[in-house]
Amino acid sequence: IAVGNEIFTDDDTSLLAYLVPAIVSIHGALVQLGLDKYIQVSTPNSLAVLEVSYPPSAGSFKGEVSGVMSQFLQFLSSTGSPFWINAYPYFAYKDSPNKISLDYALFNKNPGMVDPYTKLHYDNMLYAQVDAVVYAMSRLGYGGIEVRVSETGWPSKGDSNEVGATVQNAAVYNRNLLRRQMSNEGTPLRPNMRLEVYLFALFNEDMKPGPTSERNYGLFQPDGTMAYNVGLSALATSSSTSSASISLTSSATKVIIP
């Protein structure tokens, strides 16, 4: 159960005080029903909850949320629930296309980067973002919590100032990501723990406000036609021995493709 969305970085700061009590109440209801062993409770977080995200080993949370964050992490630790992060390499690339390698953001072959403190090698930005969250939790004393990606994706269309928002890049990002999911990969920091990822999104949300990119993250159009071919059938066929499943999500729908 996801309680709220990106509450730690929401413009309405009054909501933050209610987050952990709401999570605890919902968990308490699950305990009463005997469902707490089967249903976890958490909340998705924006990557903006981090004060520092690069290099990954320097990851740390913003000071203004550290108090409530510690309470939240205590709950996750005591219930064995994951920390969910909405992570979009697209945003980092769009903001600094001259400093960030497109291939690094898209999971394409590239030299990558080496964390100067841990000497761990990263060949894509998403894994670096996830590990930055792990290090941030460790700084607050919670190093054993699993991190999962509640949203990631790449827009197939954008405004003139939205660099990189193209059909080609969207197809490459999602196709490369799905291949890695089918390989049960972990991050460099946790190579033996498969990183669970939800792809945003199944459908383009044509009525959504904001820049053009916000309406063009989907694999399909609202009428059900394909926005572009991400190659799901080929991936499923070529990875038939994998135990992984591919998770596709939109703001309203979740579909699991085994």
C-alpha positions in Angstrom: 0.0 0.0 0.0 1.4 3.4 -1.0 0.4 6.2 1.3 0.5 9.5 -0.6 3.1 10.3 -3.2 6.3 12.3 -2.8 5.0 13.8 0.5 8.5 14.6 1.8 8.9 17.1 -1.1 5.3 18.3 -1.5 4.6 22.0 -1.7 2.1 21.5 1.2 4.5 21.0 4.0 1.7 20.5 6.5 1.1 17.0 5.1 4.4 15.7 6.3 3.5 15.6 10.0 0.6 13.2 9.2 2.6 10.8 7.0 4.1 8.4 9.5 0.9 8.3 11.7 -1.2 7.5 8.7 1.3 4.7 7.7 1.3 3.3 11.2 -2.5 3.4 11.3 -2.9 1.5 8.1 -0.3 -1.0 9.2 -2.2 -1.5 12.4 -5.4 -2.2 10.5 -3.5 -4.9 8.5 -2.2 -6.4 11.7 -5.7 -6.7 13.1 -6.8 -8.4 9.9 -3.8 -10.7 9.9 -2.6 -9.3 6.6 0.6 -7.5 7.7 2.8 -10.5 6.7 1.4 -10.2 3.1 0.9 -6.5 2.6 3.6 -3.9 3.1 3.0 -0.2 3.7 5.3 2.6 2.5 5.3 5.8 0.5 6.9 6.7 -2.9 9.5 9.5 -2.6 10.9 11.9 -5.1 14.7 11.9 -5.7 14.5 15.5 -4.6 14.4 14.2 -1.0 18.2 13.9 -1.3 20.4 16.9 -0.5 23.3 15.1 -2.2 23.1 12.3 -4.8 26.5 12.4 -6.5 28.7 10.5 -6.1 26.4 7.8 -4.7 28.4 7.2 -1.6 27.9 10.9 -0.6 24.1 10.4 -0.7 22.3 12.3 2.1 18.7 13.4 2.9 17.8 17.1 3.1 18.1 18.4 6.6 14.6 19.7 6.8 13.1 16.3 6.4 15.6 14.3 8.5 13.4 14.2 11.6 10.3 12.7 10.0 12.6 10.6 7.7 14.1 8.9 10.7 10.6 8.0 12.1 9.7 6.7 8.6 12.8 4.6 8.3 12.3 3.2 11.8 8.9 2.0 10.6 10.3 0.5 7.4 13.1 -1.3 9.4 10.7 -2.7 12.0 8.2 -4.0 9.5 10.6 -5.1 6.7 9.1 -2.7 4.2 11.0 -1.2 1.3 11.9 2.5 0.6 10.3 3.4 -2.7 11.9 6.1 -5.0 10.6 7.8 -8.1 13.9 8.1 -10.1 14.1 9.7 -13.5 17.5 10.0 -15.2 15.7 11.9 -17.9 15.3 14.9 -15.6 19.0 15.0 -14.8 19.9 14.7 -18.5 17.4 17.4 -19.5 18.8 19.9 -17.0 22.5 19.2 -17.9 22.7 17.7 -21.4 26.3 19.1 -21.8 27.5 17.5 -18.6 25.7 14.2 -18.5 26.2 11.4 -21.1 23.0 10.4 -22.9 24.3 6.9 -23.2 24.9 6.8 -19.4 21.3 8.0 -18.8 19.9 5.5 -21.3 21.7 2.3 -20.1 23.6 2.2 -23.4 27.2 1.1 -23.6 29.4 3.8 -22.1 32.5 4.2 -19.9 30.3 5.0 -16.9 31.7 6.5 -13.7 33.6 5.2 -10.7 32.6 6.4 -7.2 35.9 7.9 -5.9 35.3 6.8 -2.3 33.9 3.2 -2.8 35.6 2.5 -6.2 32.3 1.0 -7.4 31.7 1.3 -11.1 28.4 2.6 -12.4 27.4 2.1 -16.1 24.0 3.8 -15.7 22.5 6.7 -13.8 19.4 4.9 -12.4 21.6 2.5 -10.3 23.7 5.4 -9.1 20.5 7.2 -7.9 19.3 4.1 -6.1 22.6 3.5 -4.3 22.6 7.2 -3.3 19.4 6.5 -1.4 20.9 3.5 0.3 23.8 5.6 1.5 21.5 8.3 2.6 19.5 5.8 4.8 22.8 4.4 6.2 23.8 7.9 7.3 20.7 7.9 9.5 21.5 4.5 10.9 19.3 2.4 8.6 21.5 0.4 6.2 19.4 -2.7 5.8 16.3 -1.4 4.1 15.6 -2.5 0.6 15.2 0.3 -2.1 12.7 -0.2 -4.9 11.9 2.1 -7.8 8.2 3.0 -7.8 8.5 5.1 -11.0 11.0 5.5 -13.8 10.6 6.2 -17.5 11.4 8.5 -20.4 9.0 10.8 -22.3 8.6 10.2 -26.1 7.7 13.8 -26.8 8.5 17.2 -25.1 8.5 20.9 -25.6 11.4 22.7 -27.4 13.3 23.1 -24.1 12.9 19.5 -23.0 16.1 18.1 -24.4 16.1 14.3 -25.1 12.4 13.8 -25.0 12.1 11.7 -28.2 10.5 8.4 -29.3 13.9 6.9 -30.0 15.3 7.8 -26.5 12.1 6.6 -24.8 12.2 3.3 -26.6 15.9 2.8 -25.9 15.6 3.6 -22.2 12.6 1.4 -21.5 13.9 -1.5 -23.6 17.3 -1.4 -21.9 15.7 -1.2 -18.5 13.4 -4.1 -19.2 16.3 -6.2 -20.4 18.1 -5.6 -17.1 15.0 -6.4 -15.1 14.7 -9.7 -16.9 18.3 -10.4 -15.9 17.5 -9.9 -12.2 20.2 -7.3 -11.8 21.2 -5.6 -8.6 23.0 -2.3 -8.2 26.8 -2.1 -7.8 26.3 -1.6 -4.0 23.9 -4.6 -3.7 24.7 -6.8 -6.7 22.9 -9.9 -5.2 19.7 -8.1 -4.5 17.5 -7.8 -7.5 16.3 -4.2 -8.0 12.5 -4.1 -8.4 11.4 -1.4 -10.9 8.0 -0.1 -12.0 7.9 1.5 -15.4 6.1 4.7 -15.8 3.8 4.6 -17.7 1.5 2.2 -19.4 -0.6 4.9 -21.1 0.0 8.5 -22.2 -2.1 10.8 -19.9 -3.4 13.2 -22.5 -5.4 15.3 -20.0 -2.5 15.9 -17.6 -1.4 19.5 -17.1 2.2 20.8 -17.3 4.9 20.5 -20.0 4.3 18.2 -23.0 6.6 15.5 -21.6 4.1 14.9 -18.7 1.5 13.7 -21.2 3.9 11.4 -23.1 5.5 8.8 -20.8 3.2 5.9 -22.0 3.9 2.9 -24.1 0.3 3.2 -25.4 -2.0 6.0 -26.4 -5.2 6.6 -24.4 -7.2 4.8 -27.1 -5.1 1.7 -26.7 -2.9 2.1 -29.8 0.8 1.7 -29.4 2.8 4.9 -28.8 6.0 3.0 -29.8 7.2 -0.6 -29.8 9.3 -1.3 -26.7 9.7 -4.9 -27.7 8.0 -6.7 -24.8 7.2 -9.8 -26.8 10.8 -10.3 -27.9 12.0 -9.7 -24.4 9.7 -12.3 -22.9 10.7 -14.8 -25.6 14.4 -14.3 -25.2 14.3 -14.4 -21.4 11.9 -17.3 -20.9 14.2 -18.8 -18.3 14.2 -15.7 -16.1 12.2 -15.7 -12.9 11.6 -12.0 -13.2 8.4 -10.2 -14.1 8.1 -6.8 -15.8 6.0 -4.2 -14.0 4.3 -1.5 -15.9 2.5 1.3 -14.1 0.5 4.4 -14.9 -1.1 6.7 -12.3 -4.3 4.6 -12.5 -3.3 1.1 -13.7 -0.7 -1.6 -12.9 -0.1 -4.5 -15.2 2.3 -7.3 -14.4 3.7 -9.1 -17.5 5.2 -12.4 -16.5 
